[in-house]
């Protein structure tokens, strides 16, 4: 099935040779799929699955003539640490930051157009008297402006998903017709009683002999600007990252439905299977209590505070890093027994060190990176995007033929 330039293939669980892991193993082994599924590109290691993402889909030298495309804006602000899909996994943060900056530029530019503002330092002409409004009224005004921006950028337009839903409903209806005439030995025609062992043969019999009409999957012919699809993927990525930081299990699973579609359309088979398993465990396999426990234990907080949660697999990687560092100190004396002792005591040692640090009131080395101010780059992109008219009217023509 094809829509918006994305090719979706059906996934048949019964034909996939997967190990029958129990739910505990699944919880421990699931990767932070939502964060990596879009920007991971090449298979060079554990963190680099063989798939495509935002850069593979929307970053290409051919789009240099498209006003406001990723490649064009990268050259405009001279973001040299952004080099394309080949280096996403080795330089993840800079590529992720660039996607965020481009998304912010389009959102800010559209807002400035709607408020008739010449620049970021300008004052909106139709600004309500905030001093006379309550906090709730101010919040409602802001939410209204958000809706206007989303409508302008067609971020609320899910006609393609509605088309996909309708097509799947038709296929489900056809499947129910076939299942109603299925028996233990095969398929028995309800009209003439003739039996078939295969569904394809039985379907042809119904079409030729009894004029049954079955639905055929169609190609979505809706015209969609690739820019709008990029913004939807970018905002979904941003929301997924935020949901992991907040430890919001409901949001992680809710976003997984959309990520599943994107992973399938980009032929990202491994993560398509993982996302399907996540959804299946939450919705079908586990009991309601186990499902809630599963959703709300996808992250761990090592430092405390809000927005400091990390995916469970990242926590495992940190522990593996600690174990490797301690093993390297043993040189040629390391053995299986020493590795086993380190694995069993590494967390205890870390706790002892932390307690000693608190006792002597020593300063702990910060691990957080300072926030880089990209306001100047965003302002430059906004100024260029508004140079030729409204931001909402920008189109990426070079993607239309292959999108």
C-alpha positions as CSV (number, residue, x, y, z in Angstrom):
1,X,0.0,0.0,0.0
2,X,1.3,3.5,-0.9
3,X,0.4,6.9,0.5
4,X,2.3,10.1,0.7
5,X,5.2,8.5,-1.1
6,X,5.6,5.9,1.7
7,X,5.2,2.2,0.8
8,X,3.6,0.2,3.5
9,X,4.0,-3.6,3.5
10,X,1.8,-5.9,5.6
11,X,3.5,-7.6,8.5
12,X,2.5,-11.2,9.2
13,X,3.5,-12.3,12.7
14,X,3.1,-16.0,11.9
15,X,5.7,-15.8,9.2
16,X,8.3,-14.1,11.3
17,X,10.8,-16.4,13.0
18,X,11.2,-14.6,16.3
19,X,12.5,-16.1,19.5
20,X,9.7,-16.7,22.0
21,X,11.0,-14.4,24.7
22,X,8.9,-13.9,27.8
23,X,7.7,-10.4,28.8
24,X,10.5,-9.9,31.3
25,X,13.2,-10.5,28.7
26,X,11.3,-8.2,26.3
27,X,11.1,-5.4,28.9
28,X,14.8,-5.7,29.5
29,X,15.9,-5.9,25.9
30,X,13.6,-3.4,24.1
31,X,15.6,-0.5,22.8
32,X,14.7,3.1,23.0
33,X,13.0,2.7,19.7
34,X,11.1,6.0,19.5
35,X,14.3,8.1,19.9
36,X,16.4,6.2,17.4
37,X,14.0,5.0,14.7
38,X,13.9,8.3,12.8
39,X,17.6,9.4,12.8
40,X,19.4,6.0,12.8
41,X,20.7,5.3,9.4
42,X,23.6,2.9,8.8
43,X,24.4,-0.4,10.4
44,X,27.8,0.3,11.9
45,X,27.2,-1.0,15.4
46,X,24.6,-1.6,18.2
47,X,23.2,2.0,18.0
48,X,23.1,2.1,14.2
49,X,20.3,0.0,12.7
50,X,20.0,-0.6,9.0
51,X,17.2,1.8,8.1
52,X,16.3,5.3,7.0
53,X,15.1,8.3,8.8
54,X,14.5,12.0,8.6
55,X,17.9,12.6,7.0
56,X,17.6,9.7,4.6
57,X,14.2,10.9,3.5
58,X,14.6,14.7,3.4
59,X,18.3,15.5,3.2
60,X,19.8,15.4,-0.2
61,X,22.1,17.6,-2.4
62,X,19.4,17.5,-5.1
63,X,17.2,19.7,-2.9
64,X,19.7,22.5,-2.7
65,X,17.5,24.5,-5.1
66,X,14.5,24.0,-2.8
67,X,13.9,27.1,-0.7
68,X,14.0,26.1,2.9
69,X,15.0,22.5,2.5
70,X,17.3,20.8,5.1
71,X,20.3,20.9,2.7
72,X,19.6,24.5,1.7
73,X,19.2,25.8,5.3
74,X,22.3,23.8,6.4
75,X,24.4,25.7,3.8
76,X,22.6,29.0,4.7
77,X,23.7,28.9,8.4
78,X,27.0,27.0,7.6
79,X,26.2,24.2,10.0
80,X,29.3,22.2,9.2
81,X,28.8,19.5,11.7
82,X,25.7,18.4,9.8
83,X,26.8,16.2,6.9
84,X,23.8,14.0,6.1
85,X,22.6,10.4,6.7
86,X,26.0,8.8,6.6
87,X,27.2,10.5,9.8
88,X,24.0,10.7,11.8
89,X,24.9,8.0,14.2
90,X,28.5,9.2,14.8
91,X,27.4,12.8,15.3
92,X,23.8,12.3,16.6
93,X,23.4,15.4,18.7
94,X,24.4,18.0,16.1
95,X,22.0,16.4,13.5
96,X,19.2,16.2,16.0
97,X,19.8,19.9,17.0
98,X,19.7,20.9,13.4
99,X,16.3,19.2,12.9
100,X,15.0,21.0,16.0
101,X,16.3,24.4,14.8
102,X,14.7,24.0,11.3
103,X,11.4,23.0,12.9
104,X,11.6,26.0,15.2
105,X,12.3,28.3,12.3
106,X,9.2,27.2,10.4
107,X,7.0,27.5,13.5
108,X,8.3,30.9,14.4
109,X,8.2,32.2,10.9
110,X,4.5,31.1,10.5
111,X,3.7,32.7,13.8
112,X,5.3,36.0,12.7
113,X,3.3,35.9,9.5
114,X,0.0,35.4,11.3
115,X,0.7,38.2,13.8
116,X,2.0,40.6,11.1
117,X,5.3,41.0,12.8
118,X,8.3,42.1,10.8
119,X,10.9,40.5,13.1
120,X,11.3,38.6,16.4
121,X,11.9,41.9,18.2
122,X,8.6,43.4,16.9
123,X,5.4,43.8,18.9
124,X,2.3,42.0,17.6
125,X,-0.3,44.5,16.3
126,X,-3.4,42.7,17.7
127,X,-2.0,41.7,21.0
128,X,-4.7,41.4,23.8
129,X,-4.2,43.3,27.1
130,X,-2.5,40.6,29.1
131,X,-2.5,42.7,32.2
132,X,-6.3,42.5,32.3
133,X,-6.6,38.8,31.5
134,X,-6.4,35.9,33.9
135,X,-3.8,33.1,33.6
136,X,-6.4,30.8,32.1
137,X,-7.4,33.4,29.5
138,X,-3.8,34.0,28.5
139,X,-3.3,30.2,28.2
140,X,-6.4,29.9,26.0
141,X,-5.1,32.7,23.7
142,X,-1.7,31.0,23.4
143,X,-3.4,27.7,22.6
144,X,-5.5,29.4,19.9
145,X,-2.3,30.8,18.3
146,X,-0.8,27.3,18.4
147,X,-3.9,25.9,16.6
148,X,-3.6,28.6,13.9
149,X,0.1,27.8,13.3
150,X,-0.7,24.1,13.1
151,X,-3.5,24.7,10.6
152,X,-1.3,26.9,8.5
153,X,1.4,24.2,8.3
154,X,-1.2,21.5,7.9
155,X,0.0,19.6,11.0
156,X,-3.6,18.8,11.8
157,X,-4.2,17.3,8.4
158,X,-4.3,13.5,8.7
159,X,-6.1,12.8,5.5
160,X,-3.5,10.3,4.5
161,X,-3.9,8.3,7.7
162,X,-7.7,8.5,7.2
163,X,-7.2,7.0,3.7
164,X,-5.0,4.3,5.1
165,X,-7.6,3.5,7.8
166,X,-10.4,3.3,5.1
167,X,-8.3,0.9,3.0
168,X,-7.5,-1.3,6.0
169,X,-11.2,-1.4,6.9
170,X,-12.1,-2.6,3.4
171,X,-9.5,-5.3,3.6
172,X,-10.7,-6.4,7.1
173,X,-14.2,-6.6,5.7
174,X,-13.1,-8.9,2.9
175,X,-11.1,-11.0,5.3
176,X,-14.2,-11.4,7.5
177,X,-16.2,-12.7,4.5
178,X,-13.6,-15.3,3.8
179,X,-13.3,-16.3,7.5
180,X,-17.1,-16.8,7.7
181,X,-16.8,-19.7,5.1
182,X,-13.6,-21.2,6.5
183,X,-13.7,-24.7,8.1
184,X,-11.0,-27.0,9.6
185,X,-10.4,-28.6,6.2
186,X,-10.3,-25.3,4.2
187,X,-12.8,-23.0,2.6
188,X,-16.4,-24.1,1.6
189,X,-18.4,-21.9,-0.7
190,X,-21.7,-21.0,0.9
191,X,-23.4,-20.8,-2.5
192,X,-22.4,-24.0,-4.4
193,X,-20.6,-25.9,-1.6
194,X,-17.3,-26.3,-3.5
195,X,-14.2,-26.5,-1.2
196,X,-10.8,-25.0,-1.6
197,X,-7.6,-25.4,0.5
198,X,-6.2,-22.0,-0.3
199,X,-7.7,-18.5,0.3
200,X,-6.4,-17.2,-3.0
201,X,-8.1,-19.9,-5.0
202,X,-11.3,-19.6,-3.0
203,X,-11.3,-15.8,-3.6
204,X,-10.9,-16.2,-7.3
205,X,-13.8,-18.7,-7.3
206,X,-16.1,-16.2,-5.6
207,X,-15.1,-13.5,-8.0
208,X,-15.6,-15.6,-11.2
209,X,-18.5,-17.8,-10.4
210,X,-20.5,-15.7,-8.0
211,X,-19.5,-12.2,-8.9
212,X,-18.2,-11.3,-5.5
213,X,-16.5,-7.9,-5.4
214,X,-13.3,-7.6,-3.2
215,X,-11.4,-4.4,-2.5
216,X,-8.1,-3.7,-4.1
217,X,-5.5,-1.6,-2.3
218,X,-5.2,1.7,-4.0
219,X,-2.5,4.4,-4.1
220,X,-3.3,7.5,-2.2
221,X,-3.4,10.4,-4.8
222,X,-3.7,13.2,-2.2
223,X,-1.3,16.0,-2.9
224,X,0.9,16.5,0.2
225,X,3.7,18.9,0.6
226,X,6.8,17.0,1.8
227,X,7.6,19.9,4.1
228,X,4.5,19.2,6.1
229,X,5.4,15.5,6.5
230,X,8.9,16.5,7.6
231,X,7.4,18.8,10.3
232,X,5.1,16.0,11.5
233,X,8.0,13.6,11.8
234,X,10.2,16.1,13.5
235,X,7.5,17.1,16.0
236,X,6.8,13.4,16.7
237,X,10.5,12.8,17.3
238,X,10.6,15.8,19.6
239,X,7.6,14.6,21.6
240,X,8.9,11.1,21.8
241,X,12.2,12.3,23.2
242,X,10.4,14.5,25.7
243,X,8.1,11.6,26.7
244,X,11.2,9.5,27.6
245,X,12.7,12.3,29.6
246,X,9.5,12.7,31.5
247,X,9.0,8.9,31.9
248,X,5.5,9.2,30.4
249,X,4.7,5.7,29.5
250,X,1.3,6.5,28.0
251,X,2.8,9.0,25.6
252,X,5.6,6.6,24.6
253,X,3.2,3.9,23.6
254,X,0.8,6.4,21.9
255,X,3.6,7.7,19.8
256,X,4.7,4.2,19.0
257,X,1.6,3.7,16.8
258,X,2.8,6.5,14.5
259,X,6.5,5.4,14.7
260,X,5.4,1.9,13.7
261,X,3.9,3.4,10.5
262,X,7.0,5.4,9.8
263,X,9.3,2.5,10.5
264,X,7.4,0.3,8.1
265,X,7.3,2.9,5.4
266,X,11.0,3.4,5.6
267,X,11.5,-0.4,5.5
268,X,13.0,-0.4,9.0
269,X,12.2,-4.0,9.6
270,X,13.9,-4.6,12.9
271,X,12.3,-1.6,14.6
272,X,8.9,-2.3,12.9
273,X,9.0,-5.7,14.7
274,X,10.1,-4.2,18.0
275,X,7.4,-1.5,17.9
276,X,4.8,-4.1,17.0
277,X,5.8,-6.3,19.9
278,X,5.7,-3.3,22.2
279,X,2.1,-2.4,21.1
280,X,1.1,-6.1,21.2
281,X,2.3,-6.6,24.8
282,X,0.6,-3.4,25.9
283,X,-2.7,-4.0,24.2
284,X,-3.1,-7.7,23.9
285,X,-0.6,-9.9,25.7
286,X,-0.3,-8.5,29.2
287,X,-3.1,-8.0,31.7
288,X,-4.2,-4.4,32.4
289,X,-2.1,-4.3,35.6
290,X,1.0,-5.8,33.9
291,X,0.4,-3.5,30.9
292,X,0.4,-0.4,33.2
293,X,3.5,-1.6,35.0
294,X,5.3,-2.3,31.6
295,X,4.4,1.2,30.3
296,X,5.6,3.1,33.4
297,X,8.9,1.2,33.7
298,X,10.4,2.0,30.4
299,X,12.7,4.6,31.8
300,X,14.9,5.1,34.8
301,X,16.0,8.3,36.7
302,X,19.6,8.2,37.9
303,X,19.9,11.8,39.0
304,X,16.5,12.8,40.2
305,X,14.5,15.8,39.1
306,X,12.1,16.4,36.3
307,X,13.1,15.5,32.7
308,X,16.1,13.5,33.8
309,X,14.7,10.1,32.9
310,X,16.6,7.9,30.4
311,X,15.5,4.8,28.5
312,X,16.3,1.5,30.3
313,X,18.7,0.4,27.6
314,X,20.7,3.6,28.1
315,X,21.0,2.8,31.8
316,X,22.3,-0.6,30.9
317,X,24.9,0.9,28.5
318,X,26.1,3.2,31.3
319,X,26.5,0.2,33.6
320,X,28.4,-1.7,30.8
321,X,30.7,1.3,30.4
322,X,31.4,1.3,34.1
323,X,32.2,-2.4,34.1
324,X,34.5,-2.1,31.1
325,X,36.4,0.7,32.7
326,X,37.0,-1.4,35.8
327,X,38.0,-4.4,33.8
328,X,40.5,-2.4,31.9
329,X,42.3,-1.5,35.1
330,X,43.1,-5.2,35.7
331,X,45.1,-5.5,32.5
332,X,46.1,-9.1,31.8
333,X,44.8,-10.3,35.2
334,X,41.1,-10.0,34.2
335,X,39.2,-13.2,34.0
336,X,35.6,-14.5,34.0
337,X,35.6,-14.5,37.8
338,X,36.8,-11.0,38.1
339,X,34.3,-9.8,35.5
340,X,31.6,-11.6,37.4
341,X,32.7,-9.9,40.7
342,X,32.7,-6.5,39.0
343,X,29.2,-7.0,37.6
344,X,27.9,-8.0,41.1
345,X,29.6,-5.1,43.0
346,X,29.7,-2.2,40.5
347,X,26.4,-0.6,41.8
348,X,27.5,-1.1,45.4
349,X,30.8,0.6,44.8
350,X,29.1,3.5,43.1
351,X,26.8,3.9,46.1
352,X,29.7,3.8,48.5
353,X,31.6,6.5,46.4
354,X,28.4,8.6,46.3
355,X,28.0,8.4,50.1
356,X,31.6,9.3,50.7
357,X,31.3,12.2,48.4
358,X,28.3,13.5,50.4
359,X,30.0,12.9,53.7
360,X,33.1,15.0,52.8
361,X,31.0,17.4,50.8
362,X,33.1,17.1,47.7
363,X,32.0,18.6,44.4
364,X,30.7,16.1,41.9
365,X,31.8,16.5,38.3
366,X,28.8,17.6,36.2
367,X,27.9,15.3,33.3
368,X,25.4,17.6,31.7
369,X,26.3,19.5,28.6
370,X,25.7,23.2,28.5
371,X,22.8,24.4,26.3
372,X,24.0,26.0,23.1
373,X,22.2,29.1,22.1
374,X,21.0,28.7,18.4
375,X,18.9,31.9,18.4
376,X,21.0,33.6,15.8
377,X,20.8,30.7,13.4
378,X,17.0,30.4,13.9
379,X,16.6,34.1,13.3
380,X,18.7,33.9,10.1
381,X,16.6,31.0,8.8
382,X,13.3,32.8,9.7
383,X,14.5,35.9,7.9
384,X,15.3,33.9,4.8
385,X,12.1,31.9,4.8
386,X,10.0,35.0,5.0
387,X,12.0,36.8,2.3
388,X,9.9,35.4,-0.6
389,X,6.4,35.4,1.1
390,X,4.5,33.5,3.7
391,X,6.3,30.5,5.3
392,X,3.2,28.3,4.9
393,X,3.4,28.6,1.1
394,X,6.9,27.1,0.9
395,X,7.1,23.8,-1.1
396,X,9.9,21.3,-1.6
397,X,9.5,20.6,-5.3
398,X,12.5,18.3,-5.7
399,X,10.9,15.8,-3.4
400,X,7.5,15.7,-5.2
401,X,8.6,13.3,-8.0
402,X,9.9,10.7,-5.6
403,X,7.9,11.4,-2.5
